[in-house]
Amino acid sequence: MTYLSARFVDDPHLWASALFDEVVPLGYAGSYVSFARQLRKAGLRPHCEACAGVSGRDTIEIDHPAGEELQWDWFERRRAPWGGTAYVLLGTLPHSSRVRGVLAESLDQPHLIEGIDAVLRRHGGTPRIWRTDRLATVIVPGTRNVQPSFAPVAKHYGAIVEPCPPRRGNRKGAVESSVRYLCGRWWRTMTATSPEDAQRSLDVFCAGPGDARTRRTVVGPVTVAALAETEPLLALPVAPYPATLIVSRVVGDNAAVAFRGNSYSVPTGLGGTVLRLSHRLASATVQIASPAGGVLVSHRLAPAGSGAMVRWKPARINNRAQNMTQQG
């Protein structure tokens, strides 16, 4: 009881199922049902007025044929262990409830496109319909029209974008449920200290406990993984849509900039300068440019999170780098 009380002090909203996963390795031998019943009887969870006010609301079950649509949504968590805000793009197949997710550095359209491709490849294909709320990077604000810059993306994957009706955001209730599930079961118990470690943790969780959940069907309980195997999905293109990611980085004292768990060197004398990094999806390079846009150096892209120091070769440096050094 002491451990449970301490955990609720840490996080009053910790899910009972997540807590059960913690106490089993500590020696608890009962079932989850027994654990949850004993937890309720002990009354250890602090009362939350906000949570109590939304319980018991009416809901509507919507039939989702296998492979018909994929629902998309972001969730954000401030004060991530690595600093700043964590942005996680989720894609849920509502028929089976299978969910896959990808962490992103930004909510802008290129990062959205990269996340979509990564989620689809984790699913192994795409349904014909993409269901989303009225994201400004996807839908023209105030309309049902797809953004001209996003329409080629959907076409690239052979999908059709279907926005939720006005004031009907819960039309994508499957992915909203996935947001609650992952926030409660994965994010609250995650121990990763970098985005790369968090991504690996998320992949393991979705393919493990996430796919092991059971769903009621006409033939009886079936796991999410087994149900997802029956969903017919369209094949994906060989390469992602060629969007270009652009991020800013400050040159460190080691004459390098950090990008996705690796360091990429730049000419000396630029310490403290804010440089622009760009990476075109499906390419094997990352370019580093001056604030004015002139390319200083182009590096091979190291595997994310590998901790590599990718060094430049003088022959590959653009003359603008020399000019910036002289002017500085």
C-alpha positions, 0 to 999 in steps of 0.5 A: 500500500505504501508504494501505491500511495506514493505513486498516486502522490506522484501522479493522481491520474495514473491508470490502474492498468499501468500501475498493475504492470509495475507491481507484478514485477514486484511480486504481486501474484493476483489478476488485474481484476482483483488488483483493480477491485482492491485498489477501489476498495482501498480508496487510494486514488485522490478525488479529481473534480474535473474527472468526476464531472465528465463521467457518464456522458452519452456516447454513440458507437459508429461502425467502422468496416475493416480497412475503411479509414485511418484517423489522425491526431496530434497530442502534445506534452509540455515539459518533456524529459529532454526539454521543451514540448513533445509532439506525437502524431497518432494514426489509429485504425478504428476497426481494430483499434491498432495505433502507431505513433511518431514523435516530431519536433514541430507541428508544421506541415513537413513534419506532419508529412514525415510523421504520416509516412512513418506511421503508415509504414508502421501499419504496413499500408494505408486505408483509402480514407484519412479522417482528421479534424480541421488541422490548419496544415491539412484543411483550409481554415473555415472550410472543408477544402484540403490545403493545396499544399497537402492535396499532393501528399494524399494523392501520393499515398492514394488516400482521400482526406475527410475532415470531421464535420464542424463541432463534431471532433469526436467523429474521430473517436478512435484516435481520441481514445488512443490519445487517452490510452497512450497518455495514461499507459505509455507517457506517464510511465515512460523513462526515456530521456531523449526523443530517440529513446522515446520513439523506441519506447513508443514503438515497443509499447504499441506493438506489445501491450497496445496490440495485445488488448482484446476487442469484442467481436461476433466470434468472441474476444480477439486481440487488436493485433489479430483484428488488424491483420484482417484489415485490407490496406493499400500498398505504400509508395516506395519513397515518402512524399518529398517534403523538406524539413527545415529546423534551426540550430545553434552552433556549439563550442565543438563547431557542430550542430545537433540533429536527431541524436547526432552532431554535424560539424561546421566550419570553425569560427561560427560558435553561437551562430544560428544555422538552418538545417534542411533534410529532404525526405527520402534523401540521405543528406542533411544540408546546413545553411547560413541564416541568409540561406547559403549552403555551408556544408552537406553531410550524409545523414547518420541513423537517428539516435546513434550519437555519431559525430559527422565531420565535414571535409574541407573540399565540400565546404561552400565559399560562403562558409569562408566568407562568414568566418572572415566577416565574423 
